[in-house]
Amino acid sequence: MMQKNPKTEEIAEIEKMHELIKTYYLFGQFRWISAQTNRARNGKLYRYIADTHGAFVQPAFYEAFGLTVVEAMTCGLPTFATLHGGPAEIIEHGVSGFHIDPYHPEQAANLMADFFERCKQDPNHWVKISEAGLQRIYEKYTWKIYSERLMTLAGVYGFWKYVSKLERRETRSYLEMFYTLKFCELVKTVPLAIDQAQ
């Protein structure tokens, strides 16, 4: 059985997009942004798109959590994201963003077209979805909420440890994992934040 080359597939999709741009005269109407690794630049891109009343589309077949969805909504972008995985929980369909089914691209395209048509007729519609997305993030996905949940889980872990008489080696392994995954990253950002404040 012959395997598909991911690069060949990607090139074919990009060529298809260019044909659609030409066919429907969409020059300058949207941007296909490749994967970004610079977080500061990501924020600027999201804000620029929001300032021009654009939208963020994340059409993955499946997304485990949806960090890019949270980032886009945090910047006020109306967001269209897969209904398979984390974004289904993050977005309230039609209120704080929109669920799309990547297995039904015509429906997704119609949903996006309807959104922009409605925004054209009522510019306040874009603002309404943008503000609802921000509200959703502030209610469910802030660092404060995350840390409170983490402390709750730590309490559950403490109770579990007490009940199960967990060995010291296992406790140390858990704490080292937590330190490496969370605390080290936070420490790296503190001097930068202090330097910027001065």
ABEGO torsion letter per residue (X at the ends): XBBBBAAAAAAAAAAAAAAAAAAAGABGABBBBBBBABAAAAAAAAAAAAAAGBBBBBABABBAAGAAAAAAAAAGBBBBBBABEAAAAABBBGAAEBBBBAABAAAAAAAAAAAAAAAAABAAAAAAAAAAAAAAAAAAABAAAAAAAAAAAAAAAAAAAAAAGBBAAAAAAAAAAAAAAAAAAAAAAAAAAAAAAX
